[in-house]
Amino acid sequence: VSTSHLQLAAFALGTVGWILCTVSMGLVEWRVWHVDNTTIISSGIAWVGIWKVCFISYLHVSPGYKEEFCHKFSGYDSSIPHEIYVAQGLLLIAMFMGLLGLTATIFALRNVYMGITHKTLITRFFLVGGFFYVFAGLCVLIPVSWNFYSVTHNQSIAFPPSYYMPSSPAAQEAGAAIPIGIVAVILLLLSGTFSLSYRFPVTANTTTK
């Protein structure tokens, strides 16, 4: 048990990283667009996520009330940039891989703390869990980096007219989903490193299989 403290930390970090990955995937605040025309986008700010775009509008709403309008991206919207669709796929894969990593780590830790001295079984499950963590971290890193690049270069998106969005913002900045994704990457990669570093102890009183 004393040799698996790093792997226990890997499980804790992997759990938090997996949760943050899921949170970032669900947030719409990937890119924050500042627009000049406030006729429809009343607040002058729109949020571009990987699943939809949203903004606050007072149009057709009673005075003193505001309503958030969202448009979900469709698979046939050719105007939507590739990094958004890539982010959808990779984050879904990351969520699934992270879950597999947690499952493998839980199984290995269970054997360790129950005193089961099956060297091959424990070592392999820690290695498998570490591989899944690292793979999940890389799957999050790619869309986060790609979308951050698009934000820093103020790249435009030719939205369909039905979205009521301008093709380019006056300015844009990274939303909350990107830093959350970066933290998720760091935690998942650390978790994978800790899991892969496991070495089964060899003692005179231990029977290994």
HUPECOR-V883496 format. One line per field, one symbol per residue. phi: phi as a letter, one per 30 degrees, with the letter a starting at -180 (. if undefined). A space follows every 50 residues. Layout:
BEGIN
phi = ???
END
This chain:
BEGIN
phi = .dccdddddddddddddddddddddddcddbccccddcdcdddibbcccc cabbacbcdibeeicbbccbbddcdcdddddddddddedddddddddddd dddddddddedddcidcceddddddddddddddddddddddddddddded ddchdcbdddeddhcddbddabbdddddddddddddddddddddddddbd dcbdccccc
END
